[in-house]
Amino acid sequence: MSQTDAYRGLASLYDLLMDDVDYDAWLDFYLAQVRLPRGCRVADLACGTGAFALRLAKRGFAVTGVDISEQMLSLAQEKARAQGLRVQFVRQDMERLALPRPVACLLCGCDGLNYLWTRTQLLRFFRRAHANLLPGGALLFDLSTYEKFLSMDGQLYGEDREEVSYLWFNALNRESRRLTMDLSFFVRQEDGRYRKFTERHVQAAHDMDELAPLLREAGFAKAQALEGPLPGRLYVRALREEEP
């Protein structure tokens, strides 16, 4: 299964399975790292079903949500319409990011960069991020750490809910620092029977020693790791220089 297809089946269950995440506190943390005037343009990358994008729109920002998954974007658009929010959703690969207009802030939360496996992919993304930011703009992102992957290696997780049950097995390749997550879902149908489908997600761990030189090479003037709200995550803020 390609990374493009990784959320083909999971998309419809994503919000249900993430219902314990405090997205408001997560977004509050990010917005505390930058000064963004109300109404300015921002973009939520790897936006999924729009958890951050919709909240940003409610707070008065002009928002573009970007994701590679057609299924996730479709759900995000439905939620925006239902809530009467104006959000522009665009299907793009982050490595080829091309927004209609430069933005004041790019946000990429919840493992988006873990799906970029190589230094080449990261550098390609950072260059596109820099090109799509206004002078003085900020790139904010977080990703799972190698230490978190180590704690997950060989672990089997599962949950049994009324609507869906799942099994989630994790295997870490310590040489490549990539975690393979094999998931099996059992979704209850109207007739009481269950439909099974499987997905495979592969993520790579990156640390600040790897990311910082790539951010500098892409043109970012300042990049620093942040003390974030959740353990096992690396939070980063990178700033584009102001125009002289």
C-alpha positions as CSV (number, residue, x, y, z in Angstrom):
1,M,0.0,0.0,0.0
2,S,1.4,3.4,-0.9
3,Q,1.5,6.4,1.4
4,T,-1.1,8.0,-0.8
5,D,-3.5,5.1,0.0
6,A,-2.7,4.9,3.7
7,Y,-5.9,6.6,4.8
8,R,-8.3,5.2,2.2
9,G,-10.2,3.0,4.7
10,L,-9.2,4.7,7.9
11,A,-10.5,8.1,6.9
12,S,-14.1,7.3,7.8
13,L,-13.1,6.1,11.3
14,Y,-10.4,8.7,12.0
15,D,-12.5,11.2,14.0
16,L,-14.1,8.4,16.0
17,L,-10.7,6.9,17.0
18,M,-9.2,10.3,17.7
19,D,-12.0,11.5,19.9
20,D,-9.8,11.7,23.0
21,V,-7.4,14.2,21.5
22,D,-7.5,17.8,22.9
23,Y,-7.1,19.6,19.6
24,D,-7.9,23.0,21.1
25,A,-5.0,22.8,23.6
26,W,-2.7,21.5,20.9
27,L,-3.6,24.4,18.6
28,D,-3.3,26.9,21.6
29,F,0.3,25.7,22.1
30,Y,1.1,26.4,18.4
31,L,-0.5,29.8,18.3
32,A,1.4,30.8,21.4
33,Q,4.6,30.3,19.4
34,V,3.8,33.0,16.8
35,R,2.1,36.4,16.5
36,L,-0.6,36.1,13.9
37,P,-3.0,39.0,13.2
38,R,-6.6,38.0,12.9
39,G,-7.6,37.4,9.3
40,C,-4.1,36.5,8.1
41,R,-3.6,33.6,5.7
42,V,-2.5,30.3,7.2
43,A,-2.2,26.7,5.9
44,D,-2.7,23.4,7.7
45,L,-0.6,20.7,6.0
46,A,-1.5,17.0,6.2
47,C,-4.8,18.4,7.5
48,G,-6.6,15.1,7.5
49,T,-10.3,15.6,8.4
50,G,-9.7,19.3,9.3
51,A,-9.3,19.2,13.1
52,F,-6.8,22.1,13.0
53,A,-8.1,23.8,9.9
54,L,-11.6,24.2,11.1
55,R,-10.5,25.5,14.5
56,L,-8.2,28.0,12.8
57,A,-11.2,29.2,10.6
58,K,-13.3,29.6,13.7
59,R,-10.6,31.8,15.2
60,G,-10.8,34.2,12.3
61,F,-7.9,33.1,10.0
62,A,-8.1,32.6,6.2
63,V,-7.3,28.9,6.0
64,T,-6.1,26.5,3.4
65,G,-6.1,22.8,4.3
66,V,-3.7,20.6,2.3
67,D,-3.7,16.8,2.3
68,I,-2.7,14.0,-0.1
69,S,-5.7,11.8,0.8
70,E,-8.8,12.4,-1.2
71,Q,-10.9,10.6,1.4
72,M,-9.7,12.7,4.3
73,L,-10.2,15.9,2.4
74,S,-13.8,14.9,1.4
75,L,-14.7,14.5,5.1
76,A,-13.0,17.8,6.0
77,Q,-15.0,19.6,3.3
78,E,-18.3,18.0,4.6
79,K,-17.5,19.2,8.2
80,A,-16.7,22.7,7.0
81,R,-20.0,23.0,5.1
82,A,-21.9,21.6,8.1
83,Q,-20.3,24.2,10.4
84,G,-20.7,27.1,7.9
85,L,-17.0,27.7,7.7
86,R,-15.0,28.9,4.7
87,V,-11.9,26.8,4.3
88,Q,-10.1,26.1,1.0
89,F,-9.1,22.4,0.8
90,V,-6.4,21.4,-1.7
91,R,-5.2,17.9,-2.6
92,Q,-1.4,18.1,-2.8
93,D,1.7,16.3,-1.9
94,M,3.6,18.3,0.7
95,E,6.8,17.8,-1.2
96,R,5.3,19.8,-4.1
97,L,3.4,22.4,-2.0
98,A,2.1,25.2,-4.1
99,L,-0.4,27.4,-2.4
100,P,-2.5,30.0,-4.3
101,R,-0.8,32.8,-2.2
102,P,2.0,32.8,0.4
103,V,0.9,32.5,4.0
104,A,2.0,33.8,7.4
105,C,2.1,30.4,8.9
106,L,2.4,26.8,7.9
107,L,1.2,24.2,10.4
108,C,1.9,20.5,10.2
109,G,0.8,18.6,13.2
110,C,0.3,15.0,14.3
111,D,3.0,13.0,12.5
112,G,2.8,14.6,9.0
113,L,6.6,14.8,8.7
114,N,7.0,11.2,9.9
115,Y,5.6,10.1,6.5
116,L,8.6,11.8,4.8
117,W,11.2,9.0,5.0
118,T,14.4,10.4,3.6
119,R,16.5,13.6,3.9
120,T,15.8,14.2,0.2
121,Q,12.1,14.3,0.9
122,L,12.4,16.5,4.0
123,L,14.6,19.0,2.1
124,R,12.2,19.1,-0.8
125,F,9.4,19.8,1.6
126,F,11.3,22.4,3.6
127,R,12.2,24.3,0.4
128,R,8.5,24.3,-0.7
129,A,7.5,25.4,2.7
130,H,10.0,28.3,2.6
131,A,8.8,29.3,-0.8
132,N,5.1,29.4,0.3
133,L,5.7,31.5,3.4
134,L,5.6,35.3,3.6
135,P,8.8,37.0,4.8
136,G,8.8,36.6,8.6
137,G,6.5,33.7,8.4
138,A,6.7,30.5,10.5
139,L,6.7,26.8,9.9
140,L,5.4,24.9,12.9
141,F,5.4,21.1,13.1
142,D,5.6,18.1,15.4
143,L,6.5,14.5,14.8
144,S,6.9,11.2,16.8
145,T,10.4,10.6,18.1
146,Y,12.6,7.6,17.7
147,E,12.3,7.0,21.5
148,K,8.5,6.7,21.0
149,F,9.0,4.3,18.1
150,L,11.3,2.2,20.4
151,S,8.5,2.0,23.0
152,M,6.1,0.8,20.3
153,D,8.3,-1.8,18.7
154,G,6.7,-5.3,18.9
155,Q,3.7,-3.9,20.7
156,L,0.1,-5.0,19.8
157,Y,-2.6,-2.5,20.6
158,G,-6.3,-3.0,20.3
159,E,-9.7,-1.6,21.1
160,D,-13.2,-3.0,21.1
161,R,-15.9,-0.3,20.5
162,E,-19.5,-0.7,19.6
163,E,-19.0,0.7,16.1
164,V,-15.5,-0.7,15.4
165,S,-12.8,-2.9,16.8
166,Y,-9.2,-2.9,15.7
167,L,-5.8,-4.6,16.2
168,W,-2.6,-2.6,15.6
169,F,0.8,-4.3,15.4
170,N,4.1,-2.3,15.4
171,A,7.5,-3.3,14.1
172,L,10.6,-1.0,14.1
173,N,13.5,-1.3,11.6
174,R,16.3,0.1,13.8
175,E,18.7,0.5,10.9
176,S,16.3,2.7,8.8
177,R,14.5,4.1,11.9
178,R,11.2,3.3,10.3
179,L,8.2,2.0,12.1
180,T,5.7,-0.2,10.2
181,M,2.2,-0.2,11.6
182,D,-0.1,-2.9,10.4
183,L,-3.8,-2.3,11.3
184,S,-6.8,-4.5,11.0
185,F,-10.2,-3.0,11.4
186,F,-13.6,-4.7,12.0
187,V,-16.4,-2.3,11.3
188,R,-20.0,-3.1,12.4
189,Q,-22.5,-3.1,9.6
190,E,-26.2,-2.3,9.8
191,D,-27.1,-6.1,9.7
192,G,-24.8,-6.7,12.7
193,R,-22.0,-8.4,10.7
194,Y,-18.5,-6.9,10.6
195,R,-16.5,-5.8,7.6
196,K,-12.8,-6.2,7.8
197,F,-10.1,-4.1,6.1
198,T,-6.4,-3.6,6.7
199,E,-4.0,-0.7,6.3
200,R,-0.2,-0.4,6.6
201,H,1.4,2.9,7.7
202,V,5.2,3.4,7.6
203,Q,6.7,6.3,9.4
204,A,10.4,7.4,9.8
205,A,11.9,9.0,12.9
206,H,13.9,12.3,12.6
207,D,15.7,14.3,15.3
208,M,16.7,17.9,15.5
209,D,20.3,17.2,14.6
210,E,19.0,15.9,11.2
211,L,16.3,18.5,10.7
212,A,18.2,21.7,11.6
213,P,20.8,21.6,8.8
214,L,18.1,20.8,6.3
215,L,15.9,23.7,7.4
216,R,19.0,26.0,7.1
217,E,19.7,24.7,3.6
218,A,16.1,25.3,2.6
219,G,16.5,29.0,3.7
220,F,15.1,29.2,7.2
221,A,16.9,31.7,9.3
222,K,16.0,30.2,12.7
223,A,14.9,26.8,13.7
224,Q,14.5,25.5,17.3
225,A,13.0,22.6,19.1
226,L,10.1,23.6,21.5
227,E,8.9,22.2,24.8
228,G,5.6,20.8,23.7
229,P,2.6,19.5,25.6
230,L,2.9,15.7,24.8
231,P,5.7,13.3,25.5
232,G,7.3,11.3,22.7
233,R,7.0,14.2,20.3
234,L,9.5,16.7,18.8
235,Y,8.0,20.2,18.3
236,V,9.8,22.6,15.9
237,R,9.4,26.2,14.9
238,A,11.3,27.5,11.9
239,L,11.2,31.1,10.8
240,R,11.7,32.7,7.4
241,E,13.7,35.9,7.5
242,E,12.0,39.3,7.3
243,E,12.7,41.3,4.1
244,P,15.5,43.9,4.6
